[in-house]
């Protein structure tokens, strides 16, 4: 079964809100064995909605629609449904009872406008709303299922989980879809593709697709397959993930289970520090505390994170971290010697086995002839071992900060594991 997700609402089109409904539905439907073939958003305009419904019915046999079901004049989905499906609105007694109870439980009188929430297209299957007042509507036309639901996320989610998915599972034998995502850091998308080219070429014979998902400093590799035997499907994908591992093992920092929260480097590093009873201290110049922000975004990080110094000016690199002034005069603050002295003093200052020190030119100003914007030195330390890496990231300030952070965290992770 193929599905299209259609969102109705000007608030989506003008960027006033983010379309989180489409993300949630896509994940939920995939886990139920339903493939998404198209997503679209249209304005609160009758003809735009009619055209979208018509186009969706040609692409998919399941069309899930959200938005436009409120009681106010700008919500026109129900009236447009009636025109498109050649029907008319009728009051549903069960929905009216639901809406009445909804207001009564909140010690409010139901208004005539709110009573209109009980009006639904004649002939549709009504989906009761346990979390709000607007019911869902399920209409079939030319072997296509059109299901309209409220745009309020928790109301829509309740309908999909409690009614839509179970009903579809009763009507159809849905296949299984399995995704396995390999998380990599420290290698670019094109270089990664070259390394695994032969392996990738063989995936099609196993009915497995591969997608590259690059982001700042990282690339995710998503393996996907569909079949009727869930265990066989999972084993097939997992086997291919193991085959590619020797080719890129030094770049892999974790794996992602589809539909679950993506493991972050800061969480993975935190778990590693916690498991080995290690403490961490930071010295952040060019990142200005961003790495500390990532570390402390993880609940329980106080068990392994001792603190951070942000010596943005050279005076405080010297005063707080004992960097010799001669380093600034001869090599500059953005240098291997500077971050080496910073990371060692960070260990002493915070009495920690592990430390990270960074110094760089985030931009847009500050570049020199031999140090362009994006030039960054990262030092990581574990006990008496220190590793320093030199990078030139690019000319975008925020991406430089983010790239420094992810590279620093992964360098520390690898140093601890290799030691």
JOQUI-V465954 format. One record per pair of residues at least 4 apart in sequence whose ideal C-beta (glycine too) atoms are under 7 Angstrom apart, sorted by sequence separation. I is the first residue (numbers start at 0). J is the second residue. D is the distance in Angstrom with one decimal. If there is no record, write none. Layout:
i=I j=J d=D
i=I j=J d=D
This chain:
i=9 j=13 d=5.9
i=19 j=23 d=6.2
i=20 j=24 d=6.0
i=21 j=25 d=6.1
i=22 j=26 d=6.6
i=23 j=27 d=6.1
i=24 j=28 d=5.9
i=25 j=29 d=6.2
i=26 j=30 d=6.5
i=27 j=31 d=6.6
i=29 j=33 d=6.9
i=44 j=48 d=6.7
i=45 j=49 d=6.3
i=46 j=50 d=6.1
i=47 j=51 d=6.3
i=48 j=52 d=6.3
i=49 j=53 d=6.3
i=50 j=54 d=6.3
i=51 j=55 d=6.1
i=52 j=56 d=6.4
i=54 j=58 d=6.7
i=55 j=59 d=6.0
i=70 j=74 d=6.9
i=75 j=79 d=5.4
i=76 j=80 d=6.2
i=77 j=81 d=6.8
i=78 j=82 d=6.8
i=79 j=83 d=6.1
i=80 j=84 d=5.9
i=91 j=95 d=6.5
i=92 j=96 d=6.4
i=93 j=97 d=6.5
i=94 j=98 d=6.3
i=95 j=99 d=6.2
i=96 j=100 d=6.2
i=97 j=101 d=6.3
i=98 j=102 d=6.8
i=99 j=103 d=6.1
i=100 j=104 d=6.1
i=109 j=113 d=5.0
i=119 j=123 d=5.7
i=128 j=132 d=6.5
i=139 j=143 d=6.9
i=151 j=155 d=6.6
i=152 j=156 d=6.0
i=153 j=157 d=6.4
i=154 j=158 d=6.9
i=155 j=159 d=6.3
i=156 j=160 d=6.0
i=157 j=161 d=5.6
i=158 j=162 d=5.4
i=159 j=163 d=4.7
i=160 j=164 d=6.3
i=162 j=166 d=6.0
i=163 j=167 d=6.4
i=164 j=168 d=6.2
i=165 j=169 d=6.6
i=166 j=170 d=6.4
i=167 j=171 d=6.0
i=186 j=190 d=5.4
i=187 j=191 d=6.6
i=188 j=192 d=6.4
i=189 j=193 d=6.7
i=190 j=194 d=6.6
i=191 j=195 d=6.5
i=192 j=196 d=6.4
i=195 j=199 d=5.3
i=196 j=200 d=6.5
i=228 j=232 d=6.0
i=229 j=233 d=6.4
i=230 j=234 d=6.2
i=231 j=235 d=6.2
i=232 j=236 d=6.7
i=233 j=237 d=6.0
i=234 j=238 d=6.1
i=235 j=239 d=6.9
i=236 j=240 d=6.5
i=237 j=241 d=6.6
i=238 j=242 d=6.6
i=239 j=243 d=6.7
i=240 j=244 d=6.8
i=243 j=247 d=6.3
i=244 j=248 d=5.3
i=247 j=251 d=6.0
i=262 j=266 d=5.9
i=263 j=267 d=6.9
i=264 j=268 d=6.0
i=265 j=269 d=6.2
i=266 j=270 d=6.4
i=267 j=271 d=6.5
i=268 j=272 d=6.3
i=269 j=273 d=6.2
i=270 j=274 d=6.1
i=271 j=275 d=6.5
i=283 j=287 d=6.2
i=286 j=290 d=5.4
i=288 j=292 d=6.1
i=289 j=293 d=6.8
i=290 j=294 d=6.4
i=291 j=295 d=6.0
i=292 j=296 d=6.4
i=300 j=304 d=4.7
i=313 j=317 d=6.5
i=314 j=318 d=6.0
i=315 j=319 d=5.0
i=316 j=320 d=5.3
i=322 j=326 d=5.7
i=324 j=328 d=6.4
i=325 j=329 d=5.8
i=326 j=330 d=5.4
i=327 j=331 d=6.4
i=330 j=334 d=3.9
i=335 j=339 d=6.0
i=336 j=340 d=6.5
i=337 j=341 d=6.3
i=338 j=342 d=6.0
i=339 j=343 d=6.6
i=340 j=344 d=6.3
i=341 j=345 d=6.2
i=342 j=346 d=6.9
i=343 j=347 d=6.9
i=344 j=348 d=5.9
i=345 j=349 d=6.1
i=366 j=370 d=6.3
i=370 j=374 d=4.3
i=380 j=384 d=6.7
i=395 j=399 d=6.3
i=396 j=400 d=6.7
i=397 j=401 d=6.3
i=398 j=402 d=5.9
i=399 j=403 d=6.3
i=400 j=404 d=6.6
i=401 j=405 d=6.5
i=402 j=406 d=6.1
i=403 j=407 d=6.0
i=404 j=408 d=6.4
i=405 j=409 d=6.2
i=406 j=410 d=6.1
i=407 j=411 d=6.6
i=408 j=412 d=6.4
i=409 j=413 d=6.3
i=410 j=414 d=6.2
i=411 j=415 d=6.4
i=412 j=416 d=6.4
i=413 j=417 d=5.8
i=414 j=418 d=6.2
i=6 j=11 d=5.3
i=10 j=15 d=4.3
i=11 j=16 d=6.4
i=28 j=33 d=4.0
i=42 j=47 d=5.0
i=69 j=74 d=4.0
i=81 j=86 d=5.2
i=90 j=95 d=6.1
i=102 j=107 d=4.4
i=109 j=114 d=6.1
i=128 j=133 d=5.9
i=139 j=144 d=5.6
i=140 j=145 d=6.6
i=149 j=154 d=4.4
i=150 j=155 d=6.9
i=158 j=163 d=6.0
i=159 j=164 d=6.1
i=168 j=173 d=6.2
i=186 j=191 d=5.0
i=202 j=207 d=4.3
i=213 j=218 d=4.8
i=226 j=231 d=6.6
i=262 j=267 d=5.8
i=272 j=277 d=4.5
i=283 j=288 d=5.6
i=295 j=300 d=5.2
i=310 j=315 d=3.9
i=317 j=322 d=5.2
i=327 j=332 d=5.7
i=332 j=337 d=5.2
i=346 j=351 d=5.8
i=360 j=365 d=4.5
i=366 j=371 d=5.1
i=380 j=385 d=4.7
i=393 j=398 d=6.1
i=10 j=16 d=5.0
i=41 j=47 d=4.4
i=56 j=62 d=6.5
i=68 j=74 d=6.0
i=81 j=87 d=5.5
i=102 j=108 d=6.7
i=119 j=125 d=5.5
i=128 j=134 d=5.2
i=149 j=155 d=5.7
i=167 j=173 d=6.9
i=212 j=218 d=6.9
i=226 j=232 d=4.3
i=255 j=261 d=5.0
i=283 j=289 d=6.9
i=294 j=300 d=5.4
i=310 j=316 d=4.3
i=316 j=322 d=4.4
i=330 j=336 d=5.3
i=360 j=366 d=5.8
i=366 j=372 d=4.7
i=392 j=398 d=6.7
i=393 j=399 d=6.4
i=11 j=18 d=5.3
i=28 j=35 d=6.3
i=41 j=48 d=5.8
i=55 j=62 d=4.4
i=67 j=74 d=4.9
i=81 j=88 d=5.9
i=102 j=109 d=4.4
i=127 j=134 d=6.2
i=128 j=135 d=6.8
i=137 j=144 d=6.7
i=138 j=145 d=4.9
i=148 j=155 d=4.6
i=202 j=209 d=5.6
i=211 j=218 d=6.2
i=212 j=219 d=3.9
i=244 j=251 d=6.8
i=255 j=262 d=6.2
i=272 j=279 d=5.8
i=283 j=290 d=5.6
i=317 j=324 d=5.7
i=330 j=337 d=6.7
i=378 j=385 d=6.1
i=379 j=386 d=5.2
i=392 j=399 d=4.7
i=67 j=75 d=6.1
i=68 j=76 d=5.5
i=126 j=134 d=5.9
i=183 j=191 d=6.5
i=224 j=232 d=5.7
i=283 j=291 d=6.6
i=326 j=334 d=6.7
i=346 j=354 d=4.6
i=67 j=76 d=3.3
i=68 j=77 d=6.5
i=125 j=134 d=5.3
i=126 j=135 d=3.1
i=137 j=146 d=4.9
i=211 j=220 d=6.5
i=212 j=221 d=6.0
i=253 j=262 d=4.5
i=281 j=290 d=5.7
i=295 j=304 d=6.5
i=310 j=319 d=5.4
i=345 j=354 d=4.1
i=363 j=372 d=6.3
i=378 j=387 d=4.7
i=25 j=35 d=5.0
i=41 j=51 d=4.6
i=52 j=62 d=7.0
i=66 j=76 d=6.9
i=99 j=109 d=5.4
i=126 j=136 d=6.9
i=148 j=158 d=5.1
i=199 j=209 d=5.6
i=281 j=291 d=5.6
i=294 j=304 d=5.2
i=310 j=320 d=5.8
i=326 j=336 d=5.2
i=360 j=370 d=6.0
i=362 j=372 d=3.6
i=392 j=402 d=4.5
i=77 j=88 d=6.5
i=98 j=109 d=6.4
i=102 j=113 d=6.6
i=125 j=136 d=6.7
i=126 j=137 d=6.2
i=135 j=146 d=6.5
i=136 j=147 d=4.7
i=209 j=220 d=6.5
i=210 j=221 d=4.5
i=224 j=235 d=6.4
i=308 j=319 d=5.4
i=326 j=337 d=5.1
i=345 j=356 d=5.8
i=362 j=373 d=6.6
i=376 j=387 d=6.3
i=377 j=388 d=5.1
i=6 j=18 d=5.6
i=39 j=51 d=6.0
i=135 j=147 d=6.3
i=224 j=236 d=5.4
i=252 j=264 d=6.2
i=308 j=320 d=6.5
i=342 j=354 d=4.9
i=360 j=372 d=5.4
i=123 j=136 d=4.5
i=124 j=137 d=3.9
i=135 j=148 d=4.3
i=209 j=222 d=6.0
i=342 j=355 d=6.8
i=360 j=373 d=6.7
i=376 j=389 d=5.6
i=377 j=390 d=6.9
i=6 j=20 d=6.5
i=123 j=137 d=6.0
i=222 j=236 d=5.1
i=253 j=267 d=5.4
i=313 j=327 d=5.1
i=326 j=340 d=6.8
i=342 j=356 d=3.8
i=360 j=374 d=5.0
i=6 j=21 d=6.2
i=98 j=113 d=6.0
i=119 j=134 d=6.1
i=123 j=138 d=4.7
i=207 j=222 d=5.6
i=208 j=223 d=4.8
i=252 j=267 d=6.2
i=322 j=337 d=5.7
i=341 j=356 d=3.6
i=359 j=374 d=5.9
i=375 j=390 d=4.7
i=98 j=114 d=6.9
i=116 j=132 d=4.6
i=120 j=136 d=6.0
i=133 j=149 d=4.4
i=207 j=223 d=6.9
i=291 j=307 d=4.2
i=316 j=332 d=6.4
i=359 j=375 d=3.1
i=390 j=406 d=6.5
i=4 j=21 d=4.9
i=21 j=38 d=5.3
i=116 j=133 d=5.5
i=119 j=136 d=5.7
i=146 j=163 d=6.0
i=207 j=224 d=4.7
i=222 j=239 d=6.1
i=323 j=340 d=6.8
i=341 j=358 d=7.0
i=359 j=376 d=6.5
i=374 j=391 d=5.3
i=375 j=392 d=6.2
i=98 j=116 d=5.1
i=120 j=138 d=6.5
i=131 j=149 d=6.0
i=206 j=224 d=5.5
i=222 j=240 d=6.2
i=322 j=340 d=4.7
i=338 j=356 d=4.6
i=357 j=375 d=6.6
i=358 j=376 d=5.5
i=373 j=391 d=5.0
i=95 j=114 d=6.6
i=98 j=117 d=5.8
i=113 j=132 d=6.4
i=192 j=211 d=6.8
i=288 j=307 d=6.3
i=313 j=332 d=5.3
i=321 j=340 d=6.7
i=322 j=341 d=6.1
i=338 j=357 d=6.7
i=373 j=392 d=3.9
i=4 j=24 d=5.6
i=131 j=151 d=5.9
i=320 j=340 d=6.9
i=338 j=358 d=5.2
i=357 j=377 d=5.2
i=371 j=391 d=6.3
i=373 j=393 d=4.7
i=4 j=25 d=6.7
i=37 j=58 d=5.2
i=128 j=149 d=6.8
i=288 j=309 d=5.1
i=316 j=337 d=7.0
i=320 j=341 d=4.9
i=337 j=358 d=5.5
i=373 j=394 d=6.1
i=18 j=40 d=6.5
i=36 j=58 d=5.7
i=37 j=59 d=6.6
i=94 j=116 d=6.9
i=95 j=117 d=3.8
i=126 j=148 d=6.9
i=287 j=309 d=5.9
i=356 j=378 d=4.5
i=372 j=394 d=4.9
i=388 j=410 d=6.2
i=36 j=59 d=5.4
i=94 j=117 d=4.2
i=130 j=153 d=5.5
i=131 j=154 d=4.2
i=135 j=158 d=4.8
i=188 j=211 d=5.4
i=321 j=344 d=4.9
i=43 j=67 d=6.0
i=130 j=154 d=4.7
i=279 j=303 d=5.7
i=283 j=307 d=6.1
i=287 j=311 d=6.6
i=320 j=344 d=4.3
i=355 j=379 d=5.4
i=375 j=399 d=6.9
i=386 j=410 d=6.2
i=94 j=119 d=6.7
i=188 j=213 d=4.7
i=269 j=294 d=6.9
i=278 j=303 d=5.9
i=279 j=304 d=5.3
i=280 j=305 d=4.9
i=316 j=341 d=6.5
i=320 j=345 d=6.7
i=333 j=358 d=5.2
i=2 j=28 d=5.7
i=91 j=117 d=5.3
i=128 j=154 d=5.8
i=277 j=303 d=6.3
i=279 j=305 d=6.5
i=280 j=306 d=6.0
i=281 j=307 d=4.0
i=282 j=308 d=5.1
i=283 j=309 d=5.2
i=284 j=310 d=6.0
i=332 j=358 d=5.3
i=333 j=359 d=5.6
i=354 j=380 d=4.5
i=373 j=399 d=5.2
i=377 j=403 d=6.5
i=90 j=117 d=5.0
i=130 j=157 d=5.0
i=191 j=218 d=5.6
i=278 j=305 d=5.1
i=284 j=311 d=6.0
i=333 j=360 d=5.9
i=353 j=380 d=6.6
i=12 j=40 d=5.9
i=33 j=61 d=6.6
i=48 j=76 d=6.7
i=90 j=118 d=5.6
i=91 j=119 d=5.1
i=129 j=157 d=5.5
i=207 j=235 d=6.9
i=265 j=293 d=4.1
i=269 j=297 d=4.9
i=282 j=310 d=6.5
i=353 j=381 d=5.4
i=375 j=403 d=5.2
i=379 j=407 d=6.6
i=386 j=414 d=5.4
i=11 j=40 d=4.6
i=89 j=118 d=6.9
i=207 j=236 d=6.1
i=265 j=294 d=5.5
i=273 j=302 d=5.8
i=352 j=381 d=6.4
i=377 j=406 d=6.0
i=12 j=42 d=5.9
i=43 j=73 d=5.6
i=45 j=75 d=6.1
i=49 j=79 d=6.3
i=88 j=118 d=4.3
i=89 j=119 d=6.6
i=97 j=127 d=6.1
i=128 j=158 d=6.9
i=188 j=218 d=5.2
i=205 j=235 d=5.7
i=273 j=303 d=5.4
i=352 j=382 d=5.5
i=377 j=407 d=4.9
i=384 j=414 d=6.5
i=2 j=33 d=5.2
i=4 j=35 d=6.4
i=48 j=79 d=4.7
i=52 j=83 d=5.5
i=88 j=119 d=6.7
i=94 j=125 d=6.2
i=97 j=128 d=6.7
i=101 j=132 d=5.5
i=265 j=296 d=6.6
i=266 j=297 d=5.3
i=269 j=300 d=5.8
i=272 j=303 d=3.9
i=363 j=394 d=6.9
i=379 j=410 d=4.6
i=2 j=34 d=6.9
i=43 j=75 d=6.0
i=88 j=120 d=6.3
i=89 j=121 d=4.8
i=126 j=158 d=5.1
i=184 j=216 d=6.2
i=186 j=218 d=6.8
i=207 j=239 d=5.8
i=265 j=297 d=5.8
i=362 j=394 d=5.8
i=379 j=411 d=4.3
i=0 j=33 d=5.0
i=1 j=34 d=5.3
i=2 j=35 d=5.4
i=3 j=36 d=6.2
i=9 j=42 d=5.3
i=184 j=217 d=4.9
i=363 j=396 d=6.4
i=377 j=410 d=6.1
i=381 j=414 d=4.9
i=2 j=36 d=6.9
i=3 j=37 d=4.4
i=4 j=38 d=4.6
i=5 j=39 d=5.6
i=6 j=40 d=4.3
i=7 j=41 d=5.8
i=9 j=43 d=5.5
i=45 j=79 d=5.0
i=49 j=83 d=5.4
i=86 j=120 d=4.8
i=87 j=121 d=5.4
i=91 j=125 d=5.5
i=93 j=127 d=6.8
i=98 j=132 d=4.8
i=183 j=217 d=6.6
i=205 j=239 d=6.4
i=269 j=303 d=6.3
i=346 j=380 d=5.7
i=362 j=396 d=4.8
i=381 j=415 d=5.3
i=384 j=418 d=6.0
i=1 j=36 d=4.6
i=8 j=43 d=6.2
i=86 j=121 d=4.8
i=182 j=217 d=6.8
i=183 j=218 d=5.1
i=361 j=396 d=4.9
i=379 j=414 d=5.3
i=5 j=41 d=6.9
i=7 j=43 d=6.4
i=84 j=120 d=6.3
i=86 j=122 d=5.5
i=126 j=162 d=5.2
i=219 j=255 d=6.9
i=342 j=378 d=3.9
i=182 j=219 d=5.7
i=183 j=220 d=6.7
i=202 j=239 d=6.4
i=308 j=345 d=6.9
i=333 j=370 d=5.7
i=341 j=378 d=6.6
i=342 j=379 d=6.9
i=343 j=380 d=6.6
i=362 j=399 d=6.3
i=381 j=418 d=5.5
i=181 j=219 d=7.0
i=282 j=320 d=5.9
i=338 j=376 d=4.5
i=342 j=380 d=4.7
i=361 j=399 d=4.7
i=24 j=63 d=5.9
i=81 j=120 d=5.1
i=180 j=219 d=5.2
i=181 j=220 d=4.3
i=337 j=376 d=7.0
i=338 j=377 d=6.7
i=339 j=378 d=5.5
i=361 j=400 d=5.8
i=80 j=120 d=5.2
i=94 j=134 d=4.8
i=180 j=220 d=6.7
i=308 j=348 d=7.0
i=338 j=378 d=3.8
i=359 j=399 d=6.9
i=7 j=48 d=6.1
i=77 j=118 d=6.7
i=180 j=221 d=4.6
i=333 j=374 d=5.7
i=335 j=376 d=5.7
i=70 j=112 d=4.7
i=334 j=376 d=6.2
i=343 j=385 d=6.9
i=70 j=113 d=5.8
i=77 j=120 d=6.7
i=178 j=221 d=5.8
i=179 j=222 d=4.6
i=306 j=349 d=5.4
i=333 j=376 d=6.0
i=342 j=385 d=6.1
i=178 j=222 d=6.9
i=198 j=242 d=6.2
i=305 j=349 d=4.0
i=359 j=403 d=6.2
i=20 j=65 d=4.9
i=70 j=115 d=5.4
i=178 j=223 d=5.0
i=198 j=243 d=5.0
i=305 j=350 d=6.9
i=5 j=51 d=5.6
i=70 j=116 d=5.6
i=305 j=351 d=5.0
i=339 j=385 d=6.1
i=357 j=403 d=5.4
i=177 j=224 d=5.6
i=195 j=243 d=5.6
i=198 j=246 d=6.5
i=284 j=332 d=6.9
i=339 j=387 d=5.8
i=176 j=225 d=5.0
i=338 j=387 d=6.1
i=5 j=55 d=5.7
i=175 j=225 d=6.9
i=357 j=407 d=5.8
i=174 j=225 d=5.2
i=175 j=226 d=5.9
i=195 j=246 d=5.6
i=3 j=55 d=4.3
i=174 j=226 d=6.1
i=175 j=227 d=6.9
i=194 j=246 d=5.5
i=195 j=247 d=6.5
i=335 j=387 d=4.9
i=355 j=407 d=4.9
i=174 j=227 d=5.6
i=194 j=247 d=6.0
i=84 j=138 d=5.4
i=175 j=229 d=4.4
i=335 j=389 d=6.8
i=3 j=58 d=5.6
i=177 j=232 d=4.8
i=3 j=59 d=4.0
i=80 j=136 d=6.5
i=84 j=140 d=6.1
i=177 j=233 d=5.3
i=191 j=247 d=6.8
i=355 j=411 d=5.8
i=2 j=59 d=5.3
i=5 j=62 d=6.1
i=7 j=64 d=6.4
i=175 j=232 d=5.3
i=179 j=236 d=4.9
i=1 j=59 d=4.6
i=8 j=66 d=4.2
i=80 j=138 d=7.0
i=179 j=237 d=6.5
i=353 j=411 d=6.2
i=1 j=60 d=6.1
i=2 j=61 d=4.1
i=3 j=62 d=5.0
i=4 j=63 d=5.4
i=5 j=64 d=4.6
i=6 j=65 d=5.5
i=7 j=66 d=3.8
i=8 j=67 d=6.5
i=177 j=236 d=5.3
i=181 j=240 d=6.2
i=282 j=341 d=4.5
i=0 j=60 d=6.1
i=1 j=61 d=6.9
i=6 j=66 d=5.7
i=7 j=67 d=4.2
i=282 j=342 d=6.7
i=0 j=61 d=5.7
i=2 j=63 d=6.2
i=179 j=240 d=5.3
i=353 j=415 d=6.9
i=282 j=345 d=4.5
i=69 j=133 d=6.5
i=183 j=247 d=6.3
i=186 j=250 d=4.7
i=281 j=345 d=6.7
i=68 j=133 d=4.1
i=185 j=250 d=5.2
i=280 j=345 d=4.7
i=290 j=355 d=6.5
i=184 j=250 d=6.3
i=280 j=346 d=6.6
i=80 j=147 d=6.4
i=183 j=250 d=4.3
i=183 j=251 d=5.6
i=184 j=252 d=5.3
i=280 j=348 d=6.6
i=7 j=76 d=5.8
i=182 j=251 d=6.7
i=280 j=349 d=3.1
i=181 j=251 d=6.0
i=182 j=252 d=5.5
i=76 j=147 d=6.0
i=182 j=253 d=4.4
i=280 j=351 d=4.3
i=286 j=357 d=5.5
i=182 j=254 d=6.4
i=279 j=351 d=5.7
i=285 j=357 d=5.8
i=181 j=254 d=6.1
i=182 j=255 d=6.1
i=278 j=351 d=3.8
i=281 j=354 d=6.9
i=284 j=357 d=6.1
i=285 j=358 d=5.9
i=180 j=254 d=6.6
i=278 j=352 d=6.0
i=279 j=353 d=4.6
i=280 j=354 d=4.9
i=281 j=355 d=5.1
i=282 j=356 d=4.1
i=283 j=357 d=5.7
i=284 j=358 d=4.3
i=285 j=359 d=3.8
i=179 j=254 d=6.9
i=180 j=255 d=3.8
i=277 j=352 d=4.9
i=278 j=353 d=6.7
i=279 j=354 d=6.9
i=285 j=360 d=7.0
i=277 j=353 d=5.3
i=285 j=361 d=4.8
i=180 j=257 d=7.0
i=68 j=147 d=6.7
i=178 j=257 d=3.7
i=182 j=262 d=6.8
i=184 j=264 d=6.9
i=62 j=143 d=6.3
i=64 j=145 d=6.8
i=68 j=149 d=5.0
i=272 j=353 d=6.7
i=60 j=142 d=6.3
i=62 j=144 d=6.9
i=64 j=146 d=6.7
i=60 j=143 d=5.3
i=61 j=144 d=4.9
i=62 j=145 d=4.8
i=63 j=146 d=5.3
i=64 j=147 d=4.3
i=65 j=148 d=5.4
i=56 j=140 d=7.0
i=60 j=144 d=6.7
i=64 j=148 d=6.9
i=65 j=149 d=6.9
i=66 j=150 d=3.7
i=56 j=141 d=6.5
i=65 j=150 d=4.8
i=56 j=143 d=4.5
i=65 j=155 d=5.4
i=285 j=375 d=6.2
i=52 j=145 d=6.7
i=289 j=400 d=5.3
i=293 j=404 d=6.0
i=286 j=400 d=5.2
i=290 j=404 d=4.8
i=285 j=400 d=6.9
i=289 j=404 d=5.4
i=286 j=403 d=5.3
i=290 j=407 d=6.0
i=285 j=403 d=6.2
i=286 j=404 d=5.9
i=290 j=408 d=7.0
i=23 j=152 d=7.0
i=20 j=150 d=6.6
i=20 j=152 d=5.9
i=27 j=159 d=5.9
i=19 j=152 d=6.1
i=23 j=156 d=6.3
i=31 j=164 d=5.2
i=20 j=155 d=5.9
i=24 j=159 d=6.5
i=33 j=173 d=6.4
i=268 j=408 d=5.1
i=32 j=173 d=3.6
i=264 j=405 d=5.7
i=271 j=412 d=6.1
i=8 j=150 d=6.1
i=31 j=173 d=6.1
i=32 j=174 d=4.6
i=34 j=176 d=6.9
i=32 j=175 d=5.5
i=265 j=408 d=6.1
i=268 j=411 d=6.3
i=32 j=176 d=5.5
i=264 j=408 d=4.4
i=268 j=412 d=5.2
i=271 j=415 d=6.0
i=264 j=409 d=5.9
i=267 j=412 d=6.6
i=29 j=176 d=5.1
i=252 j=409 d=5.8
i=252 j=412 d=6.4
i=0 j=171 d=6.0
i=0 j=173 d=6.3
i=215 j=398 d=5.3
i=216 j=401 d=6.4
i=215 j=401 d=4.5
i=216 j=402 d=4.4
i=215 j=402 d=5.7
i=217 j=405 d=6.1
i=216 j=405 d=3.8
i=215 j=405 d=7.0
i=216 j=406 d=6.0
i=184 j=405 d=6.0
i=185 j=406 d=6.9
i=185 j=409 d=6.2
i=184 j=409 d=4.6
i=29 j=257 d=7.0
i=30 j=258 d=5.4
i=26 j=258 d=4.9
